[in-house]
Amino acid sequence: MIKKRNLSLLVLSLLVGLLTACGTGGKATNAPKSGAASEPKQAGALQKIKDRGKLIVGVFSDKPPFGFTDEKGKLVGFDNDLARRFAKDLLGDESKVEFVVVEPASRVPFLQSNKVDLVVANMTVTEERKQAVDFTNPNLKAATQVIVRGDSGIKSLADLKGKKAIVTKGTTADIFLTKNRPDVELIKFEKNTESLQALKDGRSSAYAQDSLILLSWVRKNPDFTVLPEKLEKEAPIAPAVKKGNNVLREWVNQELETLGKEKFLLQLYDKYVRTELGPDVDPNEIIVEGGKWQ
């Protein structure tokens, strides 16, 4: 009798389970919603920064006026001061930021390997890079151009054919010329300072880079000029986070919107950029206040 009773209970349990599954299309009623499993992990990424007590940011140390080392050995500049403001508003103290110096080619790998939480290093948004990292809303805009020595005879991009041009590895200029101009021999360096020194030393008469850097450098080096043609159309520059870190990305987007109301980027422009580019340059052609690309 006991065995028959146990068998009856087992059959009844199986029938109830089958009926429940049929009533819900064969799916468990308590299954998490799509993306729910990743939400705690993403939220944890932001909480991890708070628990750590510091924001780790990849920045440049040799790309004035955006990221450079001053005479006291302090990392300063438009991008670096923006990162300090992020730390202040996220953690309550602008000193709670740890700067990790990056080169153009190391920005993406440093994000992918969790060496930094965020990269704020004059990084142009491209389709190729968007496959590897996630960008926030932009804070700057620039085009890729070429500077040449005044006596080089190079008057246009077409004149680069068969000649050498300097690029910094991993920059937009490097990527574009490698892909689209096999008729130009590229001389590549790791650092922006190395590239500019090579240009001065005559390793080549041309250097391709973001227009923001070139316009600033040419003002101090009148023997060189910027070719008016652009390698690519004007593009946004933005901070970047690791692929899938939506929580930090959205926090930065909201922060940029908030800072836009107090014209914070204009303050940084006046502090670092205006004297570099000169009074004739409209800051609205350089900065993207509030993260709103137009």
C-alpha positions in Angstrom: 0.0 0.0 0.0 2.8 2.4 0.9 4.6 1.7 -2.4 1.3 2.3 -4.4 0.7 5.5 -2.5 4.2 6.9 -3.2 3.8 5.9 -6.9 0.5 7.8 -7.0 2.1 10.9 -5.5 5.0 10.8 -8.0 2.6 10.6 -11.0 0.5 13.4 -9.6 3.6 15.6 -9.2 4.7 14.9 -12.8 1.2 15.8 -14.1 1.2 19.1 -12.2 4.6 20.0 -13.6 3.6 19.3 -17.1 0.4 21.3 -16.8 2.3 24.3 -15.3 4.8 24.2 -18.2 2.0 24.0 -20.8 0.2 27.0 -19.2 3.3 29.1 -19.6 4.4 28.1 -23.0 6.9 25.7 -21.6 8.8 28.6 -19.9 9.4 29.0 -16.1 7.2 31.8 -14.7 10.1 33.1 -12.6 12.6 33.4 -15.4 14.5 36.7 -15.3 13.7 39.4 -17.9 16.1 39.9 -20.8 19.3 41.6 -19.7 18.4 41.2 -16.0 21.4 39.0 -15.4 23.8 41.6 -16.7 22.2 44.5 -14.8 23.7 43.7 -11.3 27.1 43.2 -12.9 26.9 46.6 -14.6 25.7 48.3 -11.5 28.5 46.6 -9.7 31.0 48.2 -12.0 30.1 51.6 -10.8 29.9 50.5 -7.2 33.3 48.9 -7.5 34.7 52.4 -8.3 33.0 53.8 -5.2 34.2 51.0 -3.0 37.7 51.4 -4.3 37.6 55.1 -3.6 39.2 56.2 -6.8 38.4 56.6 -10.5 41.2 55.1 -12.7 41.5 57.1 -16.0 43.7 56.7 -19.0 45.1 60.1 -20.1 47.8 61.5 -22.3 51.0 63.1 -20.9 52.4 64.6 -24.1 49.5 66.1 -26.0 49.1 69.7 -25.0 46.8 71.4 -24.5 44.6 68.3 -23.8 46.8 66.1 -21.7 50.4 66.9 -20.7 52.8 67.2 -17.8 53.4 70.7 -16.5 56.7 72.1 -15.1 55.9 70.6 -11.6 55.4 67.2 -13.0 51.6 67.3 -12.6 49.3 65.8 -15.3 47.1 68.7 -16.5 45.2 69.8 -19.5 41.7 70.0 -20.9 41.0 66.2 -20.7 42.8 65.6 -17.5 41.0 68.4 -15.6 37.7 67.0 -17.0 38.6 63.6 -15.5 39.3 65.3 -12.1 35.8 66.9 -12.2 34.4 63.4 -12.9 36.1 62.1 -9.8 34.9 65.0 -7.7 31.2 64.5 -8.7 31.3 60.8 -8.5 33.5 60.4 -5.3 33.3 63.8 -3.7 37.0 64.7 -4.2 38.8 65.6 -7.4 42.0 64.1 -6.0 40.3 60.6 -5.9 41.5 60.0 -9.5 44.4 57.8 -10.5 45.9 58.7 -13.9 47.3 56.0 -16.1 49.3 57.4 -19.0 48.3 55.9 -22.3 49.6 56.1 -25.9 47.1 56.3 -28.8 47.6 52.6 -29.6 47.1 51.4 -26.0 43.8 53.2 -25.2 41.6 50.3 -26.3 43.7 47.5 -24.9 43.9 49.2 -21.5 40.1 49.4 -21.4 39.7 45.8 -22.5 42.1 44.5 -19.9 40.5 46.6 -17.0 43.7 48.6 -16.5 41.5 51.7 -16.5 37.8 52.5 -15.9 37.6 55.3 -18.4 39.8 56.8 -21.1 39.7 60.6 -21.5 42.5 61.0 -24.1 41.4 62.9 -27.1 39.9 59.8 -28.7 38.1 60.2 -32.0 34.9 58.2 -32.4 35.2 55.8 -35.4 33.2 52.8 -36.5 36.1 50.5 -36.0 36.7 51.6 -32.4 33.0 51.4 -31.6 33.3 47.6 -32.2 35.9 47.4 -29.4 34.8 49.9 -26.8 31.7 52.0 -25.9 31.9 55.8 -26.3 30.0 58.3 -24.2 28.5 61.4 -25.7 31.2 63.7 -27.2 33.1 66.5 -25.5 35.1 67.7 -28.5 35.2 67.6 -32.3 38.0 67.6 -34.8 39.1 66.6 -38.2 42.2 64.8 -39.3 44.6 66.9 -41.3 48.3 67.2 -42.3 51.0 69.7 -41.5 53.9 70.2 -43.9 57.1 72.0 -43.9 56.6 75.3 -45.7 59.4 74.6 -48.3 58.3 71.0 -48.9 56.4 71.8 -52.1 53.4 69.9 -50.7 50.3 71.9 -51.4 47.6 69.3 -51.3 46.9 65.7 -50.1 47.5 64.6 -53.7 51.1 65.8 -53.4 51.8 63.2 -50.7 51.8 60.4 -53.3 55.2 58.7 -53.3 56.4 60.6 -50.3 56.9 59.9 -46.6 54.5 61.0 -43.9 54.8 60.7 -40.1 51.9 59.3 -38.0 51.5 58.3 -34.3 50.5 54.7 -34.0 46.9 54.0 -33.3 45.7 57.5 -34.2 42.8 58.2 -36.6 45.4 59.4 -39.1 47.4 56.2 -38.9 44.3 54.1 -39.4 43.0 56.1 -42.3 46.3 56.4 -44.2 47.2 52.8 -43.7 43.8 51.8 -45.2 43.3 54.4 -47.9 46.7 55.7 -49.0 49.1 52.8 -49.8 50.9 55.3 -52.1 52.2 57.1 -49.0 55.1 55.7 -47.0 54.2 55.9 -43.3 56.8 56.5 -40.6 55.2 55.5 -37.3 56.0 56.5 -33.7 54.5 55.5 -30.4 54.3 59.0 -28.9 53.0 62.3 -30.2 56.2 64.0 -29.0 58.3 61.5 -30.9 56.4 62.2 -34.1 56.7 66.0 -33.8 60.4 65.7 -33.0 60.9 63.5 -36.1 59.1 66.2 -38.1 61.4 68.9 -36.8 64.4 66.7 -37.5 63.4 66.3 -41.1 62.6 62.5 -41.1 59.6 63.6 -43.2 58.1 66.9 -44.4 54.5 65.9 -43.4 52.7 64.8 -40.2 49.1 63.7 -40.0 47.1 64.1 -36.8 44.0 65.6 -35.3 43.5 69.2 -36.3 43.3 70.3 -32.7 46.9 69.3 -32.1 48.2 70.5 -35.4 46.7 74.0 -35.2 48.2 74.5 -31.8 51.7 73.2 -32.8 51.8 75.3 -36.0 51.2 78.5 -34.1 54.5 77.8 -32.3 56.3 76.6 -35.4 55.7 79.0 -38.2 58.0 77.1 -40.6 55.1 74.6 -41.0 51.6 75.0 -42.3 48.3 73.0 -42.1 47.0 71.7 -45.5 43.4 72.9 -45.8 42.1 69.6 -47.0 40.8 67.0 -44.5 41.6 63.3 -44.6 38.2 62.7 -43.1 35.2 64.8 -42.3 34.8 66.3 -38.9 34.1 63.7 -36.2 33.3 63.6 -32.5 35.9 63.0 -29.8 34.6 61.3 -26.6 35.5 59.5 -23.4 35.4 55.7 -23.7 34.5 52.8 -21.4 34.9 49.1 -21.6 32.4 47.4 -24.0 29.2 46.7 -22.2 29.8 49.1 -19.2 26.5 50.9 -19.8 26.2 52.2 -16.2 29.5 54.1 -16.3 28.8 55.3 -19.8 25.4 56.6 -18.8 26.8 58.3 -15.7 29.3 60.2 -17.9 26.6 61.2 -20.3 24.5 62.6 -17.5 27.6 64.3 -16.0 28.4 66.0 -19.4 24.9 67.2 -19.6 25.1 68.7 -16.1 28.4 70.3 -16.8 27.0 71.8 -19.9 24.6 73.9 -17.9 27.6 75.6 -16.2 29.6 75.8 -19.4 32.4 73.8 -17.8 34.0 72.8 -21.1 34.2 76.5 -22.1 36.0 77.1 -18.8 38.5 74.4 -19.7 38.8 75.8 -23.2 39.6 79.3 -21.8 42.1 77.8 -19.4 44.0 75.6 -21.8 43.0 75.9 -25.4 42.2 79.5 -26.4 45.8 80.8 -26.2 47.0 77.7 -28.1 44.6 78.1 -31.1 44.4 81.8 -31.1 41.6 84.4 -30.7 40.2 83.8 -34.3 39.0 80.3 -33.5 35.4 80.0 -32.3 35.3 77.6 -29.3 32.0 76.2 -30.5 34.0 74.7 -33.4 36.0 72.8 -30.9 34.0 71.9 -27.8 30.7 70.0 -27.5 29.0 71.5 -24.5 26.5 69.2 -22.7 27.5 66.2 -24.9 25.2 67.4 -27.7 26.6 66.8 -31.1 25.2 69.1 -33.8 
